């Protein structure tokens, strides 16, 4: 390296300089005033001219040389450095970036020159402290129409989303759109939004595909990688929408469950179920049906539903309760209440199946279960005989192969649990047991069996204030839109376990008191059936051996 003083007019511009976009007139005027006042503070970097020339080529400092000539300086200081093997391409690029961020078009052109000089993308990324993905992203500008590149080089850049759409289109499509939407003399500003909108194509992503490589090849689907997408997600996509949806439909046909149907979404994007079908939000049973459909993004979705059983017409003797309309939207919608009922019932049944229950508690729960508002007994004293068809299957297990009423303690416990599962329910509708089901669930710890409610289906049933209340107890911050807040909460609860307080097995004190007052019968009115005081947990023996005498007569 050698310091020399030369005439700035004798220096030659580097044809391969990295920065080609013009500086603003204000920046040039400021630099000229500085040079006139104190001269060129930082020496220019130059190297000897190739091919036997005697001059020097500017490596760094083109603007300083130009403004020194404008200021009328006769000599300026320069540092002469050896000529690099790549003509100083990498040195010029790295220095330009450190002084001021290069225009993306200039940066792309410099990268393309380095690639032409046998630099690999990995080597360029290491030298510029950039990721390989960023280098590949910049190289996509090679797919942009030259006329658009010229507009971008002037500093009028589209945003990343618009640039992604433009680079993904063919040159013929870009040419047609640019011809129709290029700026005019009166308005030189390029409307990148309208250009990107004209080139937008619907994308179907590989991460949403359920089919495998066999169906992909059969439908001729070729994945294209979106280099503008985040690096930590699968960004492969195709614009062949018909082929993608066809492959998804065939996959659903091949993987349709035994009791499954293929349906389609309605105008609101929700699944269209058969008439009178009831969607199951909790754990599906073997008797439930499955419905598969494609949502608006082309994803395969599966929901379960339950068809109603044939019901006999009941006696309309009960008066309809007065419906009080709330003045404001409740925290949980009617659909959310139904979901809570399904989830509570699943948790209650799971607890009755697997939770440890003492024998005395089990007997008490049996008494409680038959007090549910959904239970009717076919009594010999009269009444309805429509119900009671599910209970005999549990009682049948208490008989042996010879028809004798014989059982062990474990068989009795299993039968008792089965009766409780069939009797107790929190589902909305005629199968709801009422407050007794909540008391039973609280007694056996059914809260621990509740499924995660931090899902899109349930959180969509909560109001904005209710969602804001959930954010207070989590690191999630409320968004401007309810949809964004709900999506953030779903992502947060994906790895955790959320149970809404309204779903816990806690009987409301007022409802329990009302039920007790209705269920307690005064002694004077209880004139039907055996005396309650005469019942006990011990076997009742007949007086004077009447029972033994009866057995003796039967034997004779």
KEKOLTI-179860 format. One record per residue (C-alpha): x, y, z. Coordinates in nm, 4 decimals, padded with zeros to 6 digits, m for minus. Layout:
N
> X,Y,Z
...
REM end
This chain:
556
> 00.0000,00.0000,00.0000
> 00.1436,00.3385,m00.1064
> 00.0257,00.6950,m00.0396
> 00.0339,00.9311,m00.3402
> m00.1020,01.2707,m00.4379
> m00.2593,01.2751,m00.7827
> m00.4872,01.4934,m00.9956
> m00.8453,01.3680,m00.9431
> m00.9113,01.4256,m01.3156
> m00.6599,01.1546,m01.4047
> m00.8418,00.8838,m01.2084
> m01.0632,00.6416,m01.3990
> m01.3975,00.5013,m01.2814
> m01.4217,00.1334,m01.2031
> m01.6668,m00.0234,m01.4518
> m01.7412,m00.3028,m01.2017
> m01.8197,m00.0855,m00.9005
> m02.0831,m00.2257,m00.6655
> m02.2916,00.0896,m00.6093
> m02.4544,00.2137,m00.9273
> m02.7623,00.3892,m00.7969
> m02.7243,00.7670,m00.8025
> m02.6915,00.9609,m00.4801
> m02.9368,01.2375,m00.3971
> m02.8545,01.6010,m00.4949
> m02.8687,01.6968,m00.1262
> m02.5998,01.4418,m00.0337
> m02.3761,01.5576,m00.3208
> m02.4145,01.9240,m00.2192
> m02.3241,01.8427,00.1424
> m02.0122,01.6495,00.0351
> m01.9038,01.9330,m00.1991
> m01.9348,02.1920,00.0781
> m01.7288,01.9730,00.3127
> m01.4490,01.9265,00.0548
> m01.4387,02.3009,m00.0156
> m01.4038,02.3710,00.3553
> m01.1511,02.1078,00.4720
> m01.0589,01.9093,00.1622
> m01.0798,01.5313,00.1128
> m01.0379,01.3867,00.4626
> m01.0199,01.0154,00.3750
> m00.7839,00.9141,00.0918
> m00.9330,00.7309,m00.2060
> m00.8447,00.3638,m00.2641
> m00.7092,00.3029,m00.6134
> m00.5207,00.0314,m00.7989
> m00.2981,00.0367,m01.1047
> m00.4640,00.0151,m01.4448
> m00.4381,m00.3250,m01.6136
> m00.3126,m00.4037,m01.9630
> m00.0039,m00.1853,m01.9339
> m00.1772,00.1439,m01.8612
> m00.0108,00.4160,m01.6483
> m00.3242,00.5463,m01.4793
> m00.5120,00.4456,m01.1678
> m00.8623,00.2988,m01.1346
> m01.0814,00.4031,m00.8416
> m01.1689,00.1156,m00.6118
> m01.3352,00.3220,m00.3379
> m01.4337,00.6888,m00.3435
> m01.6056,00.7657,m00.6743
> m01.8258,01.0367,m00.5185
> m01.5277,01.1983,m00.3423
> m01.3320,01.2162,m00.6676
> m01.6247,01.3686,m00.8539
> m01.6876,01.6356,m00.5884
> m01.3126,01.7124,m00.5599
> m01.3131,01.7951,m00.9314
> m01.6227,02.0126,m00.8799
> m01.4440,02.1908,m00.5927
> m01.1438,02.2680,m00.8217
> m00.8808,02.0742,m00.6252
> m00.5555,02.0144,m00.8126
> m00.4391,01.7181,m00.6022
> m00.5919,01.4710,m00.3634
> m00.4438,01.1905,m00.1533
> m00.4909,00.8289,m00.2720
> m00.3812,00.4907,m00.1396
> m00.2536,00.2567,m00.4094
> m00.3358,m00.1100,m00.3373
> m00.2593,m00.4228,m00.5421
> m00.5185,m00.5278,m00.7948
> m00.7300,m00.8233,m00.6698
> m00.7779,m01.1377,m00.8744
> m01.1505,m01.0720,m00.9065
> m01.0911,m00.7109,m01.0047
> m01.1806,m00.5931,m00.6541
> m01.5429,m00.7042,m00.6888
> m01.5757,m00.8508,m00.3389
> m01.3703,m00.5723,m00.1796
> m01.5875,m00.3087,m00.3449
> m01.9076,m00.4838,m00.2429
> m01.8073,m00.5362,00.1218
> m01.6876,m00.1751,00.1583
> m02.0021,m00.0296,m00.0005
> m02.2204,m00.2241,00.2401
> m02.0314,m00.0960,00.5443
> m02.0615,00.2671,00.4314
> m02.4313,00.2619,00.3393
> m02.6702,m00.0242,00.2655
> m02.6724,m00.0987,m00.1043
> m02.9855,m00.0811,m00.3092
> m03.1133,m00.4410,m00.3516
> m03.0733,m00.4155,m00.7273
> m02.7110,m00.3039,m00.6948
> m02.6501,m00.5771,m00.4392
> m02.7968,m00.8377,m00.6731
> m02.5835,m00.7185,m00.9653
> m02.2706,m00.7338,m00.7496
> m02.3597,m01.0885,m00.6374
> m02.4185,m01.1966,m00.9978
> m02.0746,m01.0607,m01.0912
> m01.9178,m01.2605,m00.8072
> m02.0993,m01.5746,m00.9233
> m01.9622,m01.5138,m01.2734
> m01.6148,m01.5011,m01.1156
> m01.6699,m01.8534,m00.9741
> m01.7776,m01.7456,m00.6267
> m02.0271,m01.9870,m00.4700
> m02.3382,m01.8738,m00.2875
> m02.2028,m02.0172,00.0372
> m01.8735,m01.8261,00.0015
> m02.0569,m01.5014,m00.0760
> m02.2826,m01.5500,00.2265
> m01.9830,m01.6047,00.4574
> m01.7963,m01.3011,00.3194
> m02.0987,m01.0718,00.3567
> m02.2165,m01.2193,00.6905
> m02.5475,m01.3087,00.5287
> m02.7438,m01.6315,00.5156
> m02.7383,m01.8471,00.2038
> m03.1159,m01.8091,00.1897
> m03.0783,m01.4304,00.1710
> m02.8315,m01.4624,m00.1176
> m03.0727,m01.6918,m00.3026
> m03.3531,m01.4470,m00.2358
> m03.1562,m01.1611,m00.3923
> m03.0688,m01.3763,m00.6914
> m03.4398,m01.4099,m00.7622
> m03.4222,m01.0547,m00.8988
> m03.2830,m01.2190,m01.2091
> m03.6443,m01.3247,m01.2751
> m03.7690,m00.9633,m01.2670
> m03.8391,m00.7703,m01.5862
> m03.5470,m00.5324,m01.6687
> m03.7838,m00.2345,m01.6904
> m03.9008,m00.3075,m01.3356
> m03.5387,m00.3431,m01.2201
> m03.4611,00.0041,m01.3544
> m03.7503,00.1456,m01.1530
> m03.6311,m00.0380,m00.8411
> m03.2747,00.0899,m00.8912
> m03.4061,00.4461,m00.8580
> m03.5067,00.3705,m00.5015
> m03.8714,00.2858,m00.5710
> m03.8766,m00.0628,m00.4190
> m04.1800,m00.2875,m00.3639
> m04.2230,m00.4549,m00.0277
> m04.1132,m00.8143,00.0252
> m04.4576,m00.9629,m00.0346
> m04.4975,m00.7767,m00.3633
> m04.1436,m00.8638,m00.4744
> m04.2122,m01.2289,m00.3967
> m04.5205,m01.2261,m00.6196
> m04.3429,m01.0455,m00.9053
> m04.0384,m01.2745,m00.9014
> m04.2587,m01.5855,m00.9049
> m04.4324,m01.4792,m01.2291
> m04.2958,m01.5442,m01.5773
> m04.1321,m01.2658,m01.7813
> m04.4165,m01.2764,m02.0327
> m04.6741,m01.2201,m01.7591
> m04.4618,m00.9416,m01.6067
> m04.4301,m00.7743,m01.9451
> m04.8064,m00.7712,m02.0001
> m04.8811,m00.6346,m01.6539
> m04.6024,m00.3724,m01.6737
> m04.7343,m00.2524,m02.0088
> m05.0782,m00.1972,m01.8578
> m04.9707,m00.0526,m01.5220
> m04.6349,00.1206,m01.5777
> m04.6154,00.4788,m01.4444
> m04.6712,00.7771,m01.6706
> m04.4932,01.1112,m01.6852
> m04.7531,01.2818,m01.4708
> m04.7239,01.0211,m01.1945
> m04.3781,00.8569,m01.1960
> m04.4511,00.6576,m00.8796
> m04.4815,00.2855,m00.9546
> m04.7948,00.1195,m00.8143
> m04.6304,m00.2036,m00.7030
> m04.9508,m00.3096,m00.5303
> m05.1498,m00.3113,m00.8539
> m04.8648,m00.4879,m01.0378
> m04.8389,m00.7587,m00.7721
> m05.2172,m00.7907,m00.7640
> m05.2210,m00.8503,m01.1390
> m04.9595,m01.1262,m01.1036
> m05.1066,m01.2913,m00.7936
> m05.1883,m01.6599,m00.8209
> m05.3470,m01.8780,m00.5587
> m05.0906,m02.0963,m00.3861
> m05.1495,m02.4414,m00.2403
> m04.8767,m02.5320,00.0092
> m04.7120,m02.8695,00.0552
> m04.7495,m02.8426,00.4322
> m05.1282,m02.8548,00.3843
> m05.1182,m03.1639,00.1611
> m05.2350,m03.4964,00.3042
> m05.1395,m03.6995,m00.0040
> m04.7976,m03.8530,m00.0598
> m04.5496,m03.8648,m00.3457
> m04.7483,m04.1292,m00.5337
> m05.0552,m03.9109,m00.5770
> m04.8370,m03.6044,m00.6337
> m04.6684,m03.7703,m00.9298
> m05.0002,m03.9065,m01.0587
> m05.1493,m03.5553,m01.0681
> m04.8293,m03.3945,m01.2020
> m04.7787,m03.1598,m00.9085
> m04.4365,m02.9906,m00.8910
> m04.3414,m02.8055,m00.5730
> m04.1763,m02.4620,m00.5929
> m03.9849,m02.3273,m00.2919
> m04.0738,m01.9789,m00.1686
> m03.7413,m01.8280,m00.0646
> m03.9115,m01.5202,00.0795
> m04.0942,m01.7245,00.3431
> m03.9471,m01.7819,00.6924
> m03.6649,m02.0358,00.6894
> m03.8091,m02.2481,00.9698
> m04.1221,m02.3597,00.7824
> m04.1982,m02.5682,00.4752
> m04.2579,m02.3039,00.2062
> m04.3032,m02.5356,m00.0935
> m04.6136,m02.4574,m00.2984
> m04.7854,m02.5096,m00.6320
> m05.0160,m02.2861,m00.8334
> m05.1897,m02.5828,m00.9965
> m05.4963,m02.5561,m00.7753
> m05.7105,m02.8093,m00.9608
> m05.4442,m03.0815,m00.9426
> m05.3837,m03.0136,m00.5721
> m05.7528,m03.0302,m00.4819
> m05.7988,m03.3398,m00.6980
> m05.5175,m03.5190,m00.5143
> m05.6681,m03.4164,m00.1805
> m06.0109,m03.5469,m00.2841
> m05.8660,m03.8817,m00.3936
> m05.6733,m03.9115,m00.0666
> m05.9951,m03.8563,00.1296
> m06.1681,m04.1240,m00.0789
> m05.8891,m04.3726,m00.0103
> m05.8772,m04.2959,00.3636
> m06.2472,m04.2548,00.4357
> m06.3418,m04.4129,00.7742
> m06.6020,m04.6877,00.7998
> m06.8781,m04.4499,00.9112
> m06.7432,m04.1522,00.7228
> m06.8752,m03.9231,00.4539
> m06.7100,m03.6660,00.2278
> m06.8863,m03.3320,00.2433
> m06.8068,m02.9703,00.1578
> m06.8017,m02.6389,00.3430
> m07.0882,m02.3935,00.3307
> m07.0673,m02.0291,00.2257
> m06.9195,m01.9394,00.5671
> m06.6398,m02.1971,00.5420
> m06.7940,m02.4301,00.8022
> m06.8581,m02.7988,00.7420
> m07.1986,m02.8900,00.6019
> m07.3408,m03.1832,00.8022
> m07.6444,m03.4002,00.7207
> m07.9852,m03.2728,00.8362
> m08.0460,m03.2996,01.2131
> m07.6856,m03.4109,01.2705
> m07.5260,m03.2915,01.5950
> m07.1554,m03.2109,01.5881
> m06.9428,m03.3832,01.8539
> m06.6756,m03.1609,02.0072
> m06.5566,m03.4072,02.2693
> m06.4217,m03.7603,02.2356
> m06.6142,m03.9441,01.9586
> m06.7781,m04.2780,02.0294
> m06.7825,m04.5874,01.8097
> m07.1380,m04.5100,01.7037
> m07.0498,m04.1572,01.5873
> m06.9877,m04.0666,01.2252
> m06.6988,m03.8765,01.0641
> m06.7222,m03.6042,00.8012
> m06.4183,m03.5150,00.5898
> m06.4011,m03.1958,00.3855
> m06.1598,m02.9431,00.2335
> m06.1469,m02.5989,00.3909
> m06.0799,m02.2764,00.2036
> m05.7033,m02.3338,00.2146
> m05.7310,m02.6846,00.0725
> m05.6559,m02.8614,00.4018
> m05.8272,m03.1904,00.4848
> m06.0400,m03.1451,00.7958
> m06.2292,m03.4124,00.9877
> m06.5167,m03.3554,01.2283
> m06.7406,m03.6048,01.4067
> m07.1159,m03.5883,01.4314
> m07.3982,m03.7830,01.5864
> m07.7297,m03.8640,01.4231
> m08.0342,m03.8478,01.6507
> m08.2168,m04.1665,01.7403
> m08.5834,m04.2090,01.6573
> m08.7743,m04.0410,01.9364
> m09.1325,m04.1056,02.0418
> m09.3580,m03.8100,02.0945
> m09.3585,m03.7131,02.4594
> m09.6459,m03.5713,02.6596
> m09.6355,m03.1936,02.6439
> m09.7418,m03.1349,03.0046
> m09.4596,m02.9127,03.1239
> m09.4975,m02.5394,03.0847
> m09.2309,m02.3619,02.8849
> m08.9938,m02.1608,03.0963
> m08.9687,m01.7907,03.0345
> m08.6620,m01.7001,02.8305
> m08.4763,m01.3964,02.9552
> m08.2711,m01.2365,02.6789
> m07.9368,m01.0998,02.7996
> m07.8777,m00.7314,02.7539
> m07.5208,m00.7869,02.6316
> m07.3362,m01.0662,02.4584
> m07.2395,m01.3348,02.7138
> m06.8794,m01.4419,02.7608
> m06.9592,m01.7887,02.6211
> m07.2024,m01.8369,02.3327
> m07.4700,m02.1046,02.3123
> m07.2412,m02.3112,02.0926
> m06.9703,m02.2796,02.3582
> m07.2127,m02.3971,02.6283
> m07.2886,m02.7046,02.4167
> m06.9154,m02.7714,02.3750
> m06.8654,m02.7414,02.7519
> m07.1457,m02.9928,02.8035
> m06.9792,m03.2395,02.5646
> m06.6378,m03.1970,02.7227
> m06.7788,m03.2253,03.0753
> m06.9644,m03.5447,02.9859
> m06.6528,m03.7020,02.8319
> m06.4478,m03.6103,03.1388
> m06.7183,m03.7375,03.3761
> m06.7451,m04.0684,03.1928
> m06.3666,m04.1029,03.1845
> m06.3473,m04.0396,03.5588
> m06.6271,m04.2875,03.6258
> m06.4371,m04.5443,03.4195
> m06.0871,m04.5035,03.5615
> m06.0808,m04.2825,03.8731
> m06.0512,m04.4605,04.2093
> m06.3929,m04.4591,04.3831
> m06.4667,m04.5963,04.7276
> m06.7521,m04.8467,04.7544
> m06.9646,m04.6207,04.9730
> m06.9071,m04.3309,04.7339
> m06.9986,m04.5558,04.4409
> m07.3263,m04.6510,04.6080
> m07.3986,m04.2851,04.6858
> m07.3309,m04.1927,04.3232
> m07.5790,m04.4567,04.2071
> m07.8459,m04.2980,04.4240
> m07.7467,m03.9563,04.2927
> m07.7491,m04.0706,03.9303
> m08.1074,m04.1912,03.9436
> m08.2064,m03.8468,04.0737
> m08.0945,m03.6871,03.7478
> m08.3521,m03.5000,03.5428
> m08.2739,m03.7226,03.2425
> m08.3475,m04.0539,03.4214
> m08.6862,m04.2223,03.4231
> m08.7641,m04.5625,03.5769
> m09.0190,m04.8077,03.4408
> m09.2011,m04.8588,03.7682
> m09.4797,m05.1049,03.8366
> m09.6717,m04.8247,04.0010
> m09.7242,m04.6605,03.6630
> m09.5541,m04.3918,03.4637
> m09.3685,m04.3799,03.1341
> m09.2165,m04.6982,02.9935
> m09.0108,m04.5458,02.7134
> m08.6809,m04.5390,02.8953
> m08.4756,m04.7961,03.0846
> m08.3596,m04.9824,02.7754
> m07.9853,m04.9219,02.8403
> m07.9713,m05.0334,03.2025
> m08.0489,m05.4088,03.1621
> m07.7173,m05.4744,02.9865
> m07.5345,m05.3798,03.3063
> m07.7638,m05.5855,03.5268
> m07.7139,m05.8893,03.3001
> m07.3464,m05.9061,03.3984
> m07.4504,m05.9876,03.7551
> m07.5873,m06.3291,03.6484
> m07.3779,m06.6386,03.5827
> m07.4082,m06.8814,03.2905
> m07.6792,m07.0840,03.4710
> m07.8942,m06.7787,03.5336
> m07.8126,m06.7439,03.9005
> m07.7774,m06.4006,04.0577
> m07.4087,m06.4386,04.1465
> m07.1242,m06.1911,04.1116
> m06.8008,m06.0798,04.2701
> m06.7076,m05.7345,04.3991
> m06.5178,m05.6366,04.0838
> m06.8073,m05.7285,03.8551
> m07.0416,m05.5253,04.0723
> m06.8112,m05.2238,04.0559
> m06.7900,m05.2462,03.6755
> m07.1674,m05.2710,03.6460
> m07.2154,m04.9772,03.8827
> m06.9724,m04.7662,03.6836
> m07.1524,m04.8559,03.3615
> m07.4900,m04.7553,03.5068
> m07.3412,m04.4228,03.6201
> m07.1906,m04.3560,03.2783
> m07.5260,m04.4164,03.1071
> m07.7198,m04.2155,03.3638
> m07.5058,m03.9066,03.4231
> m07.4649,m03.6502,03.1448
> m07.3851,m03.2809,03.1145
> m07.4795,m03.2489,02.7475
> m07.7299,m02.9824,02.6537
> m08.0731,m03.1181,02.5694
> m08.3011,m03.3843,02.7071
> m08.0057,m03.6036,02.8169
> m07.8799,m03.3409,03.0649
> m07.8751,m03.4695,03.4234
> m07.8658,m03.1252,03.5790
> m07.6853,m03.0189,03.8947
> m07.6410,m03.3773,04.0195
> m07.3934,m03.4500,03.7396
> m07.1781,m03.1565,03.8502
> m07.1874,m03.2780,04.2098
> m07.0885,m03.6282,04.0976
> m06.8040,m03.4981,03.8834
> m06.6717,m03.2869,04.1684
> m06.6844,m03.5840,04.4050
> m06.4603,m03.8038,04.1881
> m06.2228,m03.5348,04.0554
> m06.3511,m03.5273,03.6964
> m06.1872,m03.1848,03.6452
> m05.8544,m03.3580,03.5816
> m06.0106,m03.5497,03.2902
> m06.1294,m03.2395,03.1007
> m05.9741,m03.2055,02.7549
> m05.7720,m02.9024,02.6435
> m06.0141,m02.6212,02.5572
> m05.7520,m02.3855,02.4135
> m05.8616,m02.4689,02.0591
> m05.9928,m02.2625,01.7702
> m06.3364,m02.4277,01.7972
> m06.3915,m02.3306,02.1617
> m06.2098,m01.9943,02.1734
> m06.4245,m01.8763,01.8814
> m06.7211,m01.9063,02.1211
> m06.5747,m01.6467,02.3610
> m06.6446,m01.2744,02.3456
> m06.3787,m01.0077,02.3106
> m06.3794,m00.9228,02.6865
> m06.3497,m01.2923,02.7715
> m06.0511,m01.3318,02.5382
> m05.8957,m01.0216,02.6923
> m05.9368,m01.1779,03.0345
> m05.7478,m01.4873,02.9171
> m05.4626,m01.2650,02.7948
> m05.4290,m01.1194,03.1453
> m05.3315,m01.4631,03.2788
> m05.0914,m01.5460,02.9925
> m04.7920,m01.3796,02.8244
> m05.0098,m01.3237,02.5151
> m05.0847,m00.9587,02.4422
> m05.4269,m00.8612,02.2991
> m05.4228,m00.7821,01.9262
> m05.6202,m00.5201,01.7396
> m05.8384,m00.7892,01.5827
> m06.0166,m01.0598,01.7816
> m05.9131,m01.3137,01.5175
> m05.5436,m01.2403,01.5761
> m05.5829,m01.2555,01.9554
> m05.7583,m01.5911,01.9278
> m05.4870,m01.7302,01.6952
> m05.2148,m01.6226,01.9411
> m05.3975,m01.7912,02.2305
> m05.4441,m02.1120,02.0287
> m05.0706,m02.1172,01.9552
> m04.9912,m02.0545,02.3247
> m05.2237,m02.3278,02.4550
> m05.1106,m02.5789,02.1906
> m04.8352,m02.7088,02.4180
> m05.0273,m02.6582,02.7429
> m05.3647,m02.7439,02.8911
> m05.6409,m02.4862,02.9283
> m05.9777,m02.5399,03.0972
> m06.2312,m02.2589,03.1040
> m06.3588,m02.1879,03.4580
> m06.7169,m02.2297,03.3364
> m06.6426,m02.5942,03.2489
> m06.5269,m02.7011,03.5958
> m06.7432,m02.9423,03.7962
> m06.8584,m02.6848,04.0504
> m07.2294,m02.6795,04.1229
> m07.3814,m02.3348,04.1451
> m07.4994,m02.2723,04.5020
> m07.8282,m02.1200,04.3885
> m07.9031,m02.4068,04.1499
> m07.8151,m02.6665,04.4138
> m08.0333,m02.4954,04.6742
> m08.3235,m02.4771,04.4290
> m08.2833,m02.8453,04.3413
> m08.2760,m02.9441,04.7073
> m08.5855,m02.7405,04.7842
> m08.7736,m02.9000,04.4954
> m08.6525,m03.2513,04.5750
> m08.7245,m03.2414,04.9481
> m09.0788,m03.3713,05.0033
> m09.2618,m03.2856,05.3276
> m09.3484,m03.5849,05.5440
> m09.7204,m03.5194,05.5168
> m09.7122,m03.5382,05.1365
> m09.4915,m03.8461,05.1134
> m09.7705,m04.0995,05.1326
> m09.6660,m04.3228,04.8466
> m09.4180,m04.6102,04.8890
> m09.2390,m04.7350,05.1970
> m09.1600,m04.5114,05.4909
> m08.8182,m04.3499,05.4587
> m08.7550,m04.3910,05.8287
> m08.8039,m04.7620,05.7905
> m08.5184,m04.7969,05.5431
> m08.1625,m04.8636,05.6549
> m07.8417,m05.0109,05.5282
> m07.9021,m05.3384,05.7186
> m08.1097,m05.6299,05.5970
> m08.4639,m05.6267,05.7392
> m08.5687,m05.9581,05.9019
> m08.9322,m06.0661,05.9147
> m09.0896,m06.1139,06.2571
> m09.1664,m06.4593,06.4138
> m08.9890,m06.6528,06.1465
> m09.2323,m06.5698,05.8662
> m08.9564,m06.5812,05.6078
> m08.8307,m06.9200,05.7275
> m09.1858,m07.0571,05.7263
> m09.2324,m06.9487,05.3667
> m08.9159,m07.1283,05.2584
> m09.0339,m07.4441,05.4413
> m09.3698,m07.4415,05.2619
> m09.2022,m07.3958,04.9242
> m08.9759,m07.6953,04.9926
> m09.2718,m07.9187,05.0776
REM end
